[in-house]
């Protein structure tokens, strides 16, 4: 098969962002491989489409601020609409301890430049998200510039822009291994369609990143975690501009999308079957009961099991992205482990990795906190209280 200067494995939103940002920096011999038959068949297509900068660590806040800048100018730069709607994220605390967590995160957000995030009281909550049952929350935080994005529009936009700049996309191609020389460098990518000689490989394989890296003998601490989304039948009970409303204690949250209310509640993956993305009927019943208690207007609305779905997060040990050269194989670059923040952070992470490969440094922001070596160094990022 034809050689490539850079081979990107994975054509989800992360691989697409890297491909675009590399080609925008002048790289022309970029090849993107994906084993699926077309775009949006993996985790990107299953994303619920939230965007927020309300995090509890400075690096995640700054990634969101950089990504937001890119979403604002996405149409002019990329040529398509990313669907960014600043409807806001409303975090709710039901106990004083939860409110303390939100207040601590708020201080981090202000220090990192997210000045519009504010603390809210029960009256504010009733105004911002009136469907929430009265008296359920004692306070919370709100950021009006958080909101919603359209994952598949972002993916399609980046893929089209990368192709316009000369990138090649190859669907239905499974990577079976790497050929490594005596110094530990990858010299070619082995696929079920033949060998591709290359100078750089980028692991953008999402929840499948660990298995791909193992082909080069490199451990990547990323594990898949199933997340489920319950969709109601079509209804007009809540306005489309309802903010993403999240209960800080257990992560239950809801939003309106495409004329339905989406109900989300973190649940464990399937033991022994980490890549099983079937929706559990028991979970659907449990999340519906939770919604009826906390959002009384939804008591008259059924959950549509056929319209509900599940997808995979790619979890890192500290729930932060991993970006940079793989330890022990410095021409294998990792852009993995976003832990549920992948679509919203893809513009920032793709740009940062393109900077690192091109210039050997980050220029948009200091992302050394996300270096792959941090786990071996005993320097993971602090655990976040906000998912």
C-alpha positions, 0 to 999 in steps of 0.5 A: 500500500502507498506510504504515508508520512502520518498514519492516524488510526481512528476516524472518530472526532479525535482522529478527524481533528488531528487530521485537520489540524496537521493538514492546516499546518502544512502536512499533506501526506496524512492517512486516516484509517478506520475499521468501520464502514463510514463516519460516526459508527463509534463513540462519536456517533453515540455522544449526547452532545454536551459542552462545558467548561465547568470542571474542577481542574485547571487543565480541563477548564482551559481545554474547554476555553480553547475548544469554545474559541474554535467552535465559535469560529468553526463555520468560518474556518471549517465551513460547517456549523458545529451546532454550538448553542450556549444554553448553559450547564446548571449543576445542582447540589442537594447537600451542603457537601455537594455545594462545597464541591461545586464552590471549590470547582468554581474557584478553579474555573475563575482562576483559569479564566471562566469568569462567567460561571456563578453560584446560584440559589434555589430561586435561580434554579427555579428560573433557569430550569423550572422543571426541576422539582421544588426544594430538591436542590439547595443551590448550585453553579451555572455557566451560560456559555456552556451548552450543546454541540452537534458531534456528527456535524463536528466530525463531518466538518473536520473530515471534509476539511482534512480531505480538502487539504489533502488527507486521505481517508480509508474506511473498512481497514483493520490495523493488525499490528506494527513493524518496529525496528531495533530502536523501538520506532514504528516503521510500518503499519500492518493492516488487513489490506497490506503494509503502510510505511510511515514516519509517525503513527497517531493512536486515536482509537478511542475506547479501543486505544489500549489494544492498538497500542499493545501491538507496538508493545506499549501500555496505554491505560485506557479502558472502555466504560459503557454509558447509556442514554434514555430518550423519551417519546417526542414531547414539548414539555421542556423548551429546547433551550433548557440548560443541561441540568446535572445533579452533582451527587449522583450525576443524573442529568437531562437535556432536550434534543431533537424534540425528546428529553434525554435522561442520563445517569452514570452506570457501570459497564457490563462485567466481563463484556466491556464493549457490550453497548446494549441498553439495560431495561432495568437501567431504563426503568431506574432512570425513568423513576429518578426523572419522575422524582426530580422532574415531575413534568416527565411523569406523563411521558414514556421512555422510548426504549427503541430510541435509547442507546449506549456508547463507550467512554475511553477512561484514563486512570485520572479521568483526564486525556492522554496526549503526547508521544508514547513512552518507549515509542516516540513516533507513536503519539497518543490522543486518548483517554478523554473519559467522556469529554472527547467530542467537546475537547477534540478541537483543542486536543487535535490542535495541541497534538498537531503543534507538538508533532510539528514544533515539538512543543505546545503553543496554544496552552501548556498541556504537559499535565496530560503527558502519557508519562504522568502515571509512571511518574506518580503524577496523575491529575487530581480527581475531579468532583464534576464527573 
